[in-house]
Amino acid sequence: MMKSICNKLLLKWHFLGLQLSGTPLKEDLNELNFVLLELHNVDIKMEDKDMAMILLASLPPSYENFVSFLSVGKDSITLEEVKSNLY
């Protein structure tokens, strides 16, 4: 993908607006990984903790207990921690 401002904006928009359905979760995470790879390919750098929080925020309401479990009492969280717990 080209590194134009328009492409970068569209990728960030896609990532920030990502809403995972939760079924099947593996497909949702594959889509997330694809978008993250595309962001990396156009030199968009994001903090790991921000990506983790965006992933948690993109989960469907049925994951509310999961989100609480991973976030309560913590100062930070990693993307890998969220993904490994989802798997």
C-alpha positions as CSV (number, residue, x, y, z in Angstrom):
1,M,0.0,0.0,0.0
2,M,1.2,3.5,-0.8
3,K,2.4,5.7,2.1
4,S,0.2,8.7,1.1
5,I,-1.6,10.7,3.7
6,C,-4.9,9.5,2.3
7,N,-3.9,5.8,2.7
8,K,-2.6,6.4,6.2
9,L,-5.8,8.1,7.2
10,L,-7.9,5.3,5.8
11,L,-5.9,2.7,7.6
12,K,-6.1,4.5,10.9
13,W,-9.8,5.1,10.4
14,H,-10.3,1.4,9.7
15,F,-8.3,0.4,12.8
16,L,-9.9,2.8,15.1
17,G,-13.4,1.9,13.8
18,L,-12.8,-1.8,14.0
19,Q,-15.7,-3.6,15.6
20,L,-15.1,-7.2,16.3
21,S,-18.2,-9.5,16.1
22,G,-16.7,-12.2,18.4
23,T,-17.8,-15.0,16.1
24,P,-15.6,-16.6,15.0
25,L,-13.0,-14.8,17.1
26,K,-10.1,-16.2,15.1
27,E,-11.3,-14.4,11.9
28,D,-11.7,-11.1,13.9
29,L,-8.1,-11.4,15.2
30,N,-6.9,-12.2,11.7
31,E,-8.5,-9.0,10.4
32,L,-7.0,-7.0,13.2
33,N,-3.5,-8.5,12.5
34,F,-3.9,-7.6,8.8
35,V,-4.8,-4.0,9.6
36,L,-1.9,-3.7,12.0
37,L,0.5,-5.1,9.4
38,E,-0.8,-2.6,6.9
39,L,-0.3,0.2,9.4
40,H,3.3,-0.9,10.0
41,N,3.9,-1.1,6.2
42,V,3.0,2.5,5.8
43,D,5.2,3.5,8.7
44,I,2.4,4.3,11.2
45,K,3.7,3.6,14.7
46,M,1.4,3.2,17.6
47,E,2.0,2.4,21.2
48,D,1.5,-1.2,22.1
49,K,-0.7,-0.2,25.1
50,D,-2.9,1.9,22.8
51,M,-3.4,-0.9,20.4
52,A,-4.3,-3.2,23.3
53,M,-6.9,-0.7,24.6
54,I,-8.3,-0.3,21.1
55,L,-8.6,-4.0,20.7
56,L,-10.4,-4.3,24.1
57,A,-12.8,-1.4,23.1
58,S,-13.6,-3.1,19.8
59,L,-14.8,-6.3,21.4
60,P,-18.6,-6.9,21.4
61,P,-20.6,-6.2,24.6
62,S,-20.7,-9.9,25.4
63,Y,-16.9,-9.6,26.3
64,E,-17.6,-7.0,29.0
65,N,-16.5,-9.4,31.8
66,F,-13.4,-10.3,29.9
67,V,-12.5,-6.6,29.4
68,S,-13.0,-6.0,33.1
69,F,-10.9,-9.0,34.1
70,L,-8.0,-7.8,32.0
71,S,-8.1,-4.1,32.9
72,V,-9.1,-3.8,36.6
73,G,-6.2,-2.9,38.8
74,K,-3.7,-2.5,36.1
75,D,-1.7,0.5,35.0
76,S,-0.9,-0.9,31.5
77,I,-1.6,-3.8,29.2
78,T,0.1,-5.2,26.1
79,L,-1.5,-6.2,22.8
80,E,0.1,-9.6,23.1
81,E,-1.5,-10.1,26.6
82,V,-4.9,-9.3,25.3
83,K,-4.6,-11.5,22.2
84,S,-3.2,-14.4,24.1
85,N,-6.0,-14.2,26.7
86,L,-8.6,-14.1,23.8
87,Y,-7.1,-17.2,22.3
